[in-house]
Amino acid sequence: MGTVEQASITLDLVGPDSLRSCGIGCITNPDHPGFEPKNEWLRKRFDEGLRYLLFRDKMGRPLAFLEYVPGEYAWRPVDAAGWLFVHCLWVYPRGQKIGGLGTRLIQACLAQGERASAFGVAALASEGPWMAGARIFERTGFEQIAQADRFALLTHRLRPGPAPRLRSIETNRAQYPGLHIVYSAQCPYLPKSVSDLQDVASELGLELRVTVLDTPELAQRAPSYYGVFSLLWNGELLSDHYVSATRFRNLVRKHQIAG
């Protein structure tokens, strides 16, 4: 797909050749601690077929983006070989003023699925933090096929083939004793977030272990369905998304975590 211009905005299919000119979408400041880790993560993932669709305004500023990957390389605990799998759907506040960009991104992803002869497009949605809700996908013909915790697996089928499924993750948590963060640079906000929590843990005299997921196979065996961030205490999942320093202190107090 080339660049499509509509009412002074452009839609780009971002890959290895256009990453430098288009940027990573959700963070535009190159000095942000997550900017380069996300760039490095993307450069590795492009070889696995990851692409993202990016709306920009006439000044080149990002308005909205959708990141997707062949399902066998999904960074979530799913089995989705033969499908395209949506990692992220994000619309900036200035993009929300235009209206309809999220829906148009999903439709463009479905068109990519058609061109790739995929079984369809799948997505994990949640009404909680850091993920798009189910409604925006349902408006474009997606149907929920599974539910676990706060996460819904939705699909838009394009042709016959085996359906995706959520993996069982309960036994994965026992691999992480003590106070533990498991994360990936798939979300560029996480490296700084993890660093902040490490600072708090050090202040409180706690040993906080950190495991970085660096392959999709490891992410598919993550201890939470968000996949790319988990905070655990002796195998118990305390949070499946980033928590603030204040929230982290409260969790330490609530669970009586000591060094």
Residue, then its C-alpha position, 0 to 999 in steps of 0.5 A: m500500500g502506498t500513501v493515500e491522501q484524504a482531507s489533508i491526512t495520509l495513511d502509510l503502511v510502515g515497514p523497514d523502509s519507511l520506519r525512519s520517515c514515519g516514526i514509531g507512532c505512539i512516541t515522537n520524542p526521540d529522547h524518550p527512554g522507550f523510543e530507541p528500545k521500541n525502534e530496535w524491537l520493530r526492526k527485529r519484528f519487521d523480518e517476522g512480517l510486522r507492519y503498522l498502519l499510520f495516519r498522519d496530518k499534513m505536518g507529519r504528526p501521528l494521528a492514529f496507528l494500528e500495529y499488526v503481525p502474522g498470528e504465529y508471531a503474536w506477542r500475546p498468549v494466543d495461538a493464531a497461525g494463519w491470521l493477522f493479529v492486532h497488537c495495538l490500536w491507538v488514536y491520538p486526541r487530535g486524531q479523535k477530533i477527526g473521527g472514524l480513524g480507528t474504524r478506518l485503520i481496522q478496515a485497512c488491516l482487513a484489506q491487508g488480510e485479504r491481500a495476504s490470504a489470511f484466515g482473517v484478523a484477530a485482536l485481543a481487546s479489553e475495557g481496562p488500561w492499555m488496550a482498545g475496547a471490543r466495541i470498535f472492533e465489533r463495529t467492523g464485523f468482529e465477533q468475540i470467540a473467547q474470554a479470559d479475565r478482562f480480555a476478549l479474543l475477537t475475530h473477523r473471518l475472511r476465509p475458512g481455517p482454524a480459529p485462534r484460541l487463547r492459551s492457558i497461562e496459569t502454570n506460567r506464573a510459577q516460573y517467577p518467584g519473588l517480586h518479579i516484572v516480566y515485560s517487553a519493549q513492544c510497548p514503548y512506555l514500559p522501559k521507563s515504567v519498569s525503571d521507575l518501579q525498580d527505583v521504588a523497589s530499591e528505595l523500599g529495600l526490595e529485590l525486584r527481578v526483571t525478565v525481558l521477553d525478547t521473542p514472540e514464543l516467550a511472549q506467548r507463554a507470558p504470565s498475563y494475557y496482556g503479555v508484555f507486562s506482568l507484575l508478580w509476587n511469588g507466582e501471583l499476578l498482582s497486575d497485568h498492566y503497568v502500575s504507577a509508583t504510588r500503586f506499586r507502593n500500595l500493592v507492596r503494603k497490601h501483600q505485605i511484601a518484604g525484602 
